[in-house]
Amino acid sequence: MRHLEGAYALIFKSRHYPNELIACKRGSPLLLGVKELTEEDNRASFNDSKFLSSNGEPKELFLSSDASALVEHTKKVLVIEDGEVVHLKSFPGFRFSP
């Protein structure tokens, strides 16, 4: 990321790592929405220390540069900050589907 110039939000997917995805950003918005498939309502408040922990419940994860694209799926959103890297990897209860 140090070698890139300008504003960007990037998502990388590789055939060498088919069950993984990497995302990063600088100067452009990038949001990670999380929805537990068992949740009945989309409450906006949450404890983010447990937000992404594996509790055995299946989850849907959404990456977007536009919050309005996430609203129909979930209101639980983490804002990715400049320089942060998101690494999503399949695990039990999480199905990766691009």
N, C-alpha and C positions, 0 to 999 in steps of 0.2 A: 504494500500500500504506500510505502514511502516514495516509490518511484512514479506513482501516478500523479497527474496534475489535474486541477479543475475540480468541479463538483461531480459526484457520482454516487450511485447506489448499485452495487453489483451482487449477483447471485451466481455461484459457480456450481456446476453439476458435472461429474466426470464418469465416463463409462468404466474407469478403473476402480472407482469407489461407488458402485451403483446405489447403495443404501445410505449415502451421505450427501450433504449439501452445505456449502459455505456461503455466507453473505457478509458484506461489509459496506460501509458508507463514509462519505465525507462531503459535507455541504448540501447534500440532498436528503430528503426524508426517507427513513426506512423504519417500518413498524413490524413487530411480531405479534400477531393475534393468537390467542390460545383458547380453545374450547374443549371442555371435557364432553365427550359424547353422551354422558349420562346427565348432564346438567339440564334442569328444567327451565331455569330462567337465566338470563345473562346479567347477573349483578356486576356492577362496575367496580366494586371494592374487592380487594383481595390482598393477601399477604404474599408479596412477590418472592419471599424466601422459600415458600412452598409452591409457588406458581408453576414451576417447571419440574418439580420433583416427581419421581416415579412413584405413584401411589397405587399402581395396579389398574387405574382407570384409563380406558382408551382416550386419546386426545387427538384433536385436529389442530394443526399449526398452519398459520397463514402469514406469508411475508408480503408486504405491500408498501408502496411509496405514498399511498393515498388512504387516509383514514376512512373515507366514505366507502371504500371497497370492502372494509372489514366489518362495518356496522351490521350488515345483514347476517354475518356469521357469529360474531362475538363482540362484546364490549370490553373484554379483558385484553389489554394491549400493553406491550412493553415497547418503549421508544428506544431504538438503537442509537447510541451516541456516536459521534465522529471517532474513528479509530477503533471502535469495538468490532469484534468478529463473532458472528453467529455460526456455530457448528451444529447442524442437526444430523442425528444418526438414528437409524432404526434400533428399537429395543422392544421387548415384550410389551404389548399394549399400545404400541405406536407403529402405525403402518405408513411407510413413506410412499407417496404417490404424487409425482410432479403434475 
